[in-house]
Amino acid sequence: MTRSASIMIAVLLLACGCLAKYGPQKKFDLYLTTGYGFGIGGTNVGASETYAGGILTARDDHYQNFGWGIKLDGGVDYLVMDKLYVQGGLCFNFGVPGISNVQDDGAGTKTTVNYGWTTFGIKALVKPTFQLFDLFDVYTGFGLGLYFAGSGADIKSTTPGGDFSARSVDNNNPALAVIGSLGVEYPLTENIIFFGELYCEAMSFTTTSTAYSNSTYPGGNNYFNHIVYYHEDETNSPPPPKTPGTNVAIRAGVRFPIF
Protein backbone atom coordinates (compact mmCIF):
# COMPACT_ATOMS: atom_id res chain seq x y z
CA MET A 1 0.00 0.00 0.00
CA THR A 2 1.43 3.34 -1.02
CA ARG A 3 2.05 6.09 1.50
CA SER A 4 -0.61 8.41 -0.03
CA ALA A 5 -3.23 5.64 0.09
CA SER A 6 -2.41 5.01 3.76
CA ILE A 7 -2.83 8.71 4.56
CA MET A 8 -6.16 8.84 2.74
CA ILE A 9 -7.48 5.80 4.64
CA ALA A 10 -6.33 7.27 7.96
CA VAL A 11 -8.08 10.59 7.21
CA LEU A 12 -11.22 8.73 6.16
CA LEU A 13 -11.25 6.65 9.34
CA LEU A 14 -10.76 9.79 11.47
CA ALA A 15 -13.65 11.52 9.73
CA CYS A 16 -15.88 8.48 10.23
CA GLY A 17 -14.92 8.40 13.90
CA CYS A 18 -15.82 12.05 14.35
CA LEU A 19 -19.17 11.56 12.62
CA ALA A 20 -19.88 8.52 14.76
CA LYS A 21 -19.11 10.44 17.94
CA TYR A 22 -20.83 13.73 17.22
CA GLY A 23 -23.01 13.08 14.19
CA PRO A 24 -25.45 15.64 12.82
CA GLN A 25 -27.04 17.95 15.37
CA LYS A 26 -30.24 16.46 16.74
CA LYS A 27 -33.34 18.61 16.91
CA PHE A 28 -35.27 16.99 19.77
CA ASP A 29 -34.15 16.04 23.27
CA LEU A 30 -35.41 15.31 26.77
CA TYR A 31 -33.94 16.91 29.90
CA LEU A 32 -34.01 16.51 33.68
CA THR A 33 -32.71 18.95 36.31
CA THR A 34 -32.50 19.26 40.05
CA GLY A 35 -31.29 22.04 42.30
CA TYR A 36 -32.09 24.39 45.14
CA GLY A 37 -33.91 27.71 45.06
CA PHE A 38 -33.13 30.64 47.35
CA GLY A 39 -36.09 32.91 47.97
CA ILE A 40 -35.94 36.66 47.31
CA GLY A 41 -38.25 38.44 49.73
CA GLY A 42 -40.88 36.82 51.91
CA THR A 43 -44.08 37.20 53.90
CA ASN A 44 -43.74 37.43 57.67
CA VAL A 45 -45.48 34.46 59.31
CA GLY A 46 -44.68 35.45 62.86
CA ALA A 47 -41.78 34.92 65.19
CA SER A 48 -40.48 32.21 67.46
CA GLU A 49 -40.40 33.54 71.02
CA THR A 50 -39.01 32.04 74.20
CA TYR A 51 -39.83 33.41 77.65
CA ALA A 52 -38.32 32.76 81.06
CA GLY A 53 -40.02 34.12 84.12
CA GLY A 54 -42.30 36.22 81.93
CA ILE A 55 -39.33 37.88 80.21
CA LEU A 56 -38.62 37.45 76.50
CA THR A 57 -35.23 35.79 76.14
CA ALA A 58 -35.12 34.90 72.43
CA ARG A 59 -36.94 35.95 69.27
CA ASP A 60 -36.54 34.85 65.65
CA ASP A 61 -38.71 36.26 62.83
CA HIS A 62 -39.80 33.91 60.02
CA TYR A 63 -40.47 34.76 56.37
CA GLN A 64 -42.17 32.48 53.86
CA ASN A 65 -41.32 32.30 50.16
CA PHE A 66 -42.91 29.63 47.93
CA GLY A 67 -39.84 29.56 45.66
CA TRP A 68 -37.52 28.45 48.45
CA GLY A 69 -36.63 24.75 48.46
CA ILE A 70 -35.66 21.72 46.42
CA LYS A 71 -36.46 21.92 42.70
CA LEU A 72 -37.16 19.22 40.12
CA ASP A 73 -37.72 20.01 36.45
CA GLY A 74 -38.21 17.97 33.29
CA GLY A 75 -39.31 18.50 29.73
CA VAL A 76 -38.26 18.77 26.10
CA ASP A 77 -36.07 21.01 23.95
CA TYR A 78 -36.61 21.50 20.22
CA LEU A 79 -34.10 23.10 17.85
CA VAL A 80 -36.17 25.48 15.72
CA MET A 81 -33.14 26.96 13.93
CA ASP A 82 -29.38 27.03 14.26
CA LYS A 83 -28.43 27.98 17.83
CA LEU A 84 -32.03 28.56 18.92
CA TYR A 85 -34.13 26.15 20.98
CA VAL A 86 -37.62 26.33 22.40
CA GLN A 87 -38.25 24.53 25.67
CA GLY A 88 -41.35 23.24 27.39
CA GLY A 89 -41.34 21.69 30.82
CA LEU A 90 -42.93 20.78 34.13
CA CYS A 91 -41.56 22.33 37.33
CA PHE A 92 -41.83 21.19 40.95
CA ASN A 93 -40.67 22.95 44.10
CA PHE A 94 -40.70 21.38 47.55
CA GLY A 95 -40.40 23.70 50.55
CA VAL A 96 -37.59 21.85 52.26
CA PRO A 97 -36.75 22.76 54.92
CA GLY A 98 -40.04 24.26 56.03
CA ILE A 99 -40.58 26.89 58.72
CA SER A 100 -41.11 26.09 62.41
CA ASN A 101 -42.62 28.87 64.51
CA VAL A 102 -42.26 28.06 68.22
CA GLN A 103 -43.92 29.90 71.11
CA ASP A 104 -42.59 28.82 74.53
CA ASP A 105 -43.94 30.70 77.55
CA GLY A 106 -41.43 29.07 79.89
CA ALA A 107 -44.24 27.90 82.16
CA GLY A 108 -45.12 24.60 80.51
CA THR A 109 -47.00 25.72 77.41
CA LYS A 110 -45.29 25.38 74.05
CA THR A 111 -46.96 25.82 70.64
CA THR A 112 -45.25 24.88 67.38
CA VAL A 113 -46.56 25.81 63.93
CA ASN A 114 -44.81 23.94 61.09
CA TYR A 115 -45.38 25.64 57.73
CA GLY A 116 -44.98 23.68 54.50
CA TRP A 117 -45.54 24.35 50.80
CA THR A 118 -45.11 22.89 47.33
CA THR A 119 -45.49 24.41 43.87
CA PHE A 120 -46.15 22.90 40.46
CA GLY A 121 -45.86 24.72 37.15
CA ILE A 122 -45.76 24.49 33.38
CA LYS A 123 -43.40 26.69 31.40
CA ALA A 124 -42.24 27.67 27.92
CA LEU A 125 -38.87 29.28 27.16
CA VAL A 126 -36.76 30.44 24.23
CA LYS A 127 -33.09 29.36 24.48
CA PRO A 128 -30.43 31.01 22.29
CA THR A 129 -27.05 29.22 22.44
CA PHE A 130 -23.46 30.05 21.56
CA GLN A 131 -20.04 28.44 21.99
CA LEU A 132 -17.37 29.40 24.50
CA PHE A 133 -13.73 28.54 23.77
CA ASP A 134 -14.92 25.77 21.41
CA LEU A 135 -15.44 23.61 24.50
CA PHE A 136 -18.74 24.60 26.07
CA ASP A 137 -22.14 25.50 24.76
CA VAL A 138 -23.50 28.48 26.69
CA TYR A 139 -27.19 29.35 26.62
CA THR A 140 -29.59 31.92 27.93
CA GLY A 141 -33.30 31.33 28.41
CA PHE A 142 -36.32 33.52 28.95
CA GLY A 143 -40.02 32.80 29.01
CA LEU A 144 -43.20 32.44 31.04
CA GLY A 145 -44.74 29.87 33.38
CA LEU A 146 -48.04 29.19 35.11
CA TYR A 147 -47.58 27.98 38.68
CA PHE A 148 -49.88 26.50 41.33
CA ALA A 149 -49.08 26.46 45.05
CA GLY A 150 -50.24 24.24 47.89
CA SER A 151 -49.50 25.41 51.42
CA GLY A 152 -50.57 24.78 54.97
CA ALA A 153 -49.44 24.28 58.53
CA ASP A 154 -49.46 21.71 61.31
CA ILE A 155 -50.23 23.23 64.72
CA LYS A 156 -49.24 21.45 67.93
CA SER A 157 -49.44 22.58 71.56
CA THR A 158 -48.04 21.02 74.71
CA THR A 159 -49.68 22.35 77.87
CA PRO A 160 -49.99 21.28 81.52
CA GLY A 161 -53.54 20.16 80.64
CA GLY A 162 -52.55 17.92 77.70
CA ASP A 163 -51.36 17.91 74.09
CA PHE A 164 -53.46 19.37 71.26
CA SER A 165 -53.13 19.68 67.48
CA ALA A 166 -54.83 21.07 64.36
CA ARG A 167 -54.19 21.44 60.65
CA SER A 168 -54.61 24.38 58.27
CA VAL A 169 -54.76 24.30 54.45
CA ASP A 170 -54.55 27.39 52.23
CA ASN A 171 -56.33 28.00 48.94
CA ASN A 172 -53.96 29.94 46.66
CA ASN A 173 -54.63 31.53 43.29
CA PRO A 174 -52.34 30.46 40.38
CA ALA A 175 -49.45 32.78 39.58
CA LEU A 176 -47.87 33.86 36.30
CA ALA A 177 -44.07 33.68 36.43
CA VAL A 178 -41.37 35.39 34.42
CA ILE A 179 -38.43 33.01 33.98
CA GLY A 180 -34.79 33.52 33.05
CA SER A 181 -31.75 31.25 32.96
CA LEU A 182 -28.05 31.22 32.14
CA GLY A 183 -26.30 27.89 31.68
CA VAL A 184 -23.26 25.99 30.42
CA GLU A 185 -23.36 22.59 28.68
CA TYR A 186 -20.70 19.95 28.19
CA PRO A 187 -21.25 16.80 26.10
CA LEU A 188 -20.29 13.64 27.95
CA THR A 189 -21.25 11.37 25.03
CA GLU A 190 -23.26 11.77 21.84
CA ASN A 191 -26.46 11.06 23.77
CA ILE A 192 -25.73 12.57 27.19
CA ILE A 193 -25.09 16.28 27.72
CA PHE A 194 -24.40 17.63 31.20
CA PHE A 195 -25.32 21.20 32.10
CA GLY A 196 -25.31 23.57 35.06
CA GLU A 197 -27.33 26.75 35.26
CA LEU A 198 -28.39 29.79 37.22
CA TYR A 199 -32.19 29.90 37.12
CA CYS A 200 -34.57 32.71 38.14
CA GLU A 201 -38.35 32.85 38.62
CA ALA A 202 -40.35 35.99 39.49
CA MET A 203 -43.90 35.45 40.80
CA SER A 204 -46.27 36.02 43.72
CA PHE A 205 -49.23 34.01 45.09
CA THR A 206 -52.44 35.33 46.65
CA THR A 207 -54.25 33.28 49.32
CA THR A 208 -58.05 33.45 49.16
CA SER A 209 -58.92 31.29 52.19
CA THR A 210 -57.48 29.16 54.98
CA ALA A 211 -59.37 26.12 56.29
CA TYR A 212 -58.65 24.80 59.80
CA SER A 213 -59.53 21.19 60.57
CA ASN A 214 -58.71 18.05 62.58
CA SER A 215 -58.60 20.08 65.76
CA THR A 216 -58.19 18.38 69.14
CA TYR A 217 -58.14 21.69 71.01
CA PRO A 218 -60.80 21.92 73.76
CA GLY A 219 -64.20 23.34 72.82
CA GLY A 220 -66.36 22.17 69.94
CA ASN A 221 -66.41 25.55 68.19
CA ASN A 222 -62.88 26.78 68.71
CA TYR A 223 -60.68 28.85 66.42
CA PHE A 224 -59.16 25.77 64.77
CA ASN A 225 -62.47 24.49 63.37
CA HIS A 226 -63.48 27.04 60.75
CA ILE A 227 -62.57 28.64 57.41
CA VAL A 228 -61.09 32.13 57.10
CA TYR A 229 -62.00 33.94 53.87
CA TYR A 230 -59.85 36.86 52.74
CA HIS A 231 -61.34 39.87 50.96
CA GLU A 232 -59.91 43.19 49.93
CA ASP A 233 -61.55 46.25 51.56
CA GLU A 234 -64.30 44.27 53.30
CA THR A 235 -65.36 44.87 56.90
CA ASN A 236 -64.45 42.11 59.37
CA SER A 237 -62.44 40.26 56.71
CA PRO A 238 -58.64 40.25 56.61
CA PRO A 239 -56.96 41.23 53.31
CA PRO A 240 -55.66 38.37 51.11
CA PRO A 241 -52.11 37.39 52.13
CA LYS A 242 -49.59 37.65 49.30
CA THR A 243 -46.64 35.27 49.39
CA PRO A 244 -43.71 35.80 46.99
CA GLY A 245 -42.28 32.92 45.01
CA THR A 246 -39.43 34.88 43.42
CA ASN A 247 -36.19 32.95 43.72
CA VAL A 248 -32.74 32.31 42.29
CA ALA A 249 -31.77 28.65 41.93
CA ILE A 250 -28.55 26.80 41.26
CA ARG A 251 -29.34 23.69 39.22
CA ALA A 252 -27.64 20.83 37.39
CA GLY A 253 -29.05 18.39 34.89
CA VAL A 254 -28.65 16.24 31.81
CA ARG A 255 -30.03 16.39 28.27
CA PHE A 256 -30.68 13.32 26.16
CA PRO A 257 -30.76 14.07 22.41
CA ILE A 258 -33.30 11.73 20.77
CA PHE A 259 -33.47 12.59 17.08
MARVEXFI-960402 format. One line per 2 residues: for each residue x, y, z of C-alpha. Coordinates in Angstrom, 3 decimals, always signed. Layout:
# residues N
X,Y,Z; ...
***
This chain:
# residues 259
+0.000,+0.000,+0.000; +1.434,+3.335,-1.025
+2.052,+6.094,+1.495; -0.608,+8.405,-0.032
-3.232,+5.638,+0.093; -2.412,+5.007,+3.762
-2.832,+8.708,+4.563; -6.165,+8.840,+2.735
-7.479,+5.800,+4.636; -6.326,+7.272,+7.964
-8.081,+10.593,+7.213; -11.225,+8.726,+6.156
-11.250,+6.654,+9.337; -10.756,+9.791,+11.471
-13.655,+11.517,+9.733; -15.879,+8.485,+10.233
-14.919,+8.397,+13.897; -15.818,+12.049,+14.347
-19.167,+11.564,+12.624; -19.883,+8.516,+14.756
-19.109,+10.439,+17.938; -20.827,+13.727,+17.219
-23.011,+13.083,+14.188; -25.448,+15.642,+12.820
-27.040,+17.951,+15.373; -30.245,+16.456,+16.742
-33.343,+18.614,+16.913; -35.274,+16.992,+19.765
-34.153,+16.044,+23.271; -35.406,+15.312,+26.773
-33.944,+16.914,+29.896; -34.012,+16.515,+33.679
-32.709,+18.946,+36.309; -32.502,+19.258,+40.051
-31.288,+22.038,+42.299; -32.095,+24.388,+45.136
-33.914,+27.706,+45.056; -33.131,+30.636,+47.350
-36.093,+32.915,+47.971; -35.936,+36.657,+47.310
-38.253,+38.436,+49.730; -40.878,+36.823,+51.910
-44.077,+37.198,+53.898; -43.735,+37.434,+57.673
-45.475,+34.459,+59.310; -44.682,+35.445,+62.856
-41.776,+34.923,+65.192; -40.480,+32.211,+67.460
-40.401,+33.535,+71.020; -39.010,+32.045,+74.203
-39.829,+33.407,+77.650; -38.315,+32.756,+81.059
-40.017,+34.122,+84.123; -42.295,+36.218,+81.932
-39.326,+37.881,+80.214; -38.622,+37.449,+76.497
-35.228,+35.795,+76.144; -35.115,+34.902,+72.428
-36.939,+35.953,+69.268; -36.540,+34.849,+65.653
-38.710,+36.262,+62.831; -39.799,+33.914,+60.018
-40.468,+34.765,+56.375; -42.165,+32.478,+53.864
-41.322,+32.298,+50.163; -42.908,+29.630,+47.935
-39.844,+29.563,+45.657; -37.525,+28.451,+48.450
-36.635,+24.754,+48.464; -35.659,+21.721,+46.424
-36.457,+21.921,+42.705; -37.156,+19.224,+40.118
-37.724,+20.007,+36.448; -38.212,+17.968,+33.291
-39.308,+18.495,+29.733; -38.260,+18.775,+26.104
-36.066,+21.011,+23.947; -36.606,+21.501,+20.218
-34.098,+23.096,+17.847; -36.165,+25.477,+15.721
-33.138,+26.959,+13.930; -29.381,+27.029,+14.264
-28.430,+27.980,+17.832; -32.031,+28.561,+18.920
-34.134,+26.147,+20.984; -37.623,+26.329,+22.398
-38.247,+24.528,+25.670; -41.349,+23.235,+27.392
-41.341,+21.688,+30.824; -42.931,+20.781,+34.131
-41.560,+22.330,+37.333; -41.829,+21.186,+40.947
-40.670,+22.954,+44.095; -40.696,+21.377,+47.548
-40.405,+23.703,+50.550; -37.587,+21.853,+52.260
-36.748,+22.760,+54.917; -40.040,+24.257,+56.030
-40.583,+26.886,+58.717; -41.106,+26.094,+62.406
-42.617,+28.868,+64.506; -42.260,+28.062,+68.218
-43.919,+29.899,+71.113; -42.588,+28.820,+74.528
-43.937,+30.700,+77.554; -41.425,+29.070,+79.894
-44.242,+27.900,+82.161; -45.118,+24.604,+80.507
-46.997,+25.724,+77.405; -45.287,+25.380,+74.046
-46.964,+25.824,+70.645; -45.249,+24.882,+67.379
-46.561,+25.812,+63.931; -44.805,+23.938,+61.095
-45.380,+25.643,+57.726; -44.979,+23.683,+54.501
-45.539,+24.349,+50.801; -45.107,+22.886,+47.326
-45.491,+24.414,+43.870; -46.152,+22.903,+40.462
-45.855,+24.717,+37.154; -45.763,+24.490,+33.381
-43.400,+26.692,+31.398; -42.238,+27.672,+27.917
-38.873,+29.282,+27.164; -36.765,+30.435,+24.231
-33.095,+29.362,+24.478; -30.435,+31.009,+22.294
-27.049,+29.218,+22.442; -23.457,+30.055,+21.563
-20.044,+28.441,+21.991; -17.368,+29.397,+24.502
-13.731,+28.539,+23.770; -14.917,+25.771,+21.407
-15.436,+23.609,+24.500; -18.739,+24.600,+26.074
-22.144,+25.501,+24.763; -23.500,+28.481,+26.690
-27.191,+29.347,+26.620; -29.591,+31.919,+27.929
-33.298,+31.327,+28.412; -36.317,+33.522,+28.946
-40.020,+32.799,+29.005; -43.203,+32.441,+31.045
-44.739,+29.872,+33.383; -48.039,+29.192,+35.111
-47.582,+27.976,+38.682; -49.876,+26.501,+41.330
-49.079,+26.456,+45.052; -50.239,+24.239,+47.887
-49.496,+25.414,+51.418; -50.575,+24.785,+54.966
-49.437,+24.278,+58.528; -49.463,+21.707,+61.311
-50.227,+23.229,+64.724; -49.239,+21.451,+67.934
-49.439,+22.580,+71.555; -48.041,+21.018,+74.713
-49.677,+22.346,+77.873; -49.993,+21.276,+81.517
-53.542,+20.156,+80.640; -52.547,+17.922,+77.695
-51.365,+17.914,+74.091; -53.462,+19.375,+71.256
-53.132,+19.680,+67.481; -54.826,+21.071,+64.364
-54.192,+21.436,+60.645; -54.605,+24.384,+58.271
-54.755,+24.301,+54.451; -54.549,+27.391,+52.227
-56.327,+27.998,+48.940; -53.960,+29.943,+46.662
-54.625,+31.528,+43.289; -52.345,+30.456,+40.384
-49.447,+32.777,+39.582; -47.874,+33.861,+36.295
-44.074,+33.675,+36.432; -41.366,+35.394,+34.416
-38.428,+33.012,+33.979; -34.786,+33.516,+33.050
-31.748,+31.251,+32.965; -28.047,+31.216,+32.139
-26.297,+27.893,+31.678; -23.262,+25.994,+30.417
-23.359,+22.593,+28.684; -20.699,+19.948,+28.193
-21.253,+16.803,+26.103; -20.288,+13.635,+27.951
-21.253,+11.373,+25.026; -23.259,+11.773,+21.842
-26.464,+11.060,+23.768; -25.725,+12.568,+27.187
-25.092,+16.282,+27.719; -24.403,+17.629,+31.195
-25.321,+21.196,+32.104; -25.313,+23.568,+35.059
-27.328,+26.751,+35.261; -28.388,+29.792,+37.216
-32.190,+29.904,+37.116; -34.574,+32.706,+38.144
-38.349,+32.847,+38.622; -40.347,+35.992,+39.493
-43.898,+35.447,+40.801; -46.274,+36.017,+43.718
-49.225,+34.013,+45.085; -52.444,+35.327,+46.651
-54.246,+33.281,+49.317; -58.055,+33.445,+49.155
-58.923,+31.294,+52.189; -57.482,+29.159,+54.983
-59.366,+26.119,+56.295; -58.650,+24.804,+59.797
-59.533,+21.191,+60.569; -58.714,+18.050,+62.584
-58.598,+20.085,+65.764; -58.194,+18.381,+69.140
-58.141,+21.687,+71.015; -60.804,+21.918,+73.756
-64.201,+23.344,+72.824; -66.361,+22.171,+69.939
-66.412,+25.546,+68.194; -62.878,+26.782,+68.705
-60.679,+28.846,+66.419; -59.161,+25.769,+64.768
-62.472,+24.488,+63.371; -63.480,+27.044,+60.747
-62.565,+28.636,+57.412; -61.092,+32.128,+57.095
-62.001,+33.937,+53.866; -59.853,+36.862,+52.741
-61.342,+39.868,+50.956; -59.906,+43.194,+49.926
-61.549,+46.252,+51.560; -64.301,+44.274,+53.296
-65.362,+44.872,+56.897; -64.446,+42.109,+59.366
-62.445,+40.256,+56.711; -58.638,+40.251,+56.606
-56.961,+41.225,+53.310; -55.658,+38.373,+51.113
-52.114,+37.394,+52.128; -49.592,+37.646,+49.304
-46.636,+35.272,+49.393; -43.711,+35.800,+46.995
-42.278,+32.923,+45.015; -39.429,+34.881,+43.424
-36.187,+32.950,+43.716; -32.738,+32.312,+42.292
-31.773,+28.651,+41.933; -28.549,+26.795,+41.264
-29.341,+23.691,+39.221; -27.645,+20.828,+37.394
-29.051,+18.386,+34.887; -28.653,+16.238,+31.813
-30.035,+16.395,+28.270; -30.680,+13.317,+26.156
-30.764,+14.068,+22.405; -33.297,+11.730,+20.773
-33.473,+12.589,+17.078
***
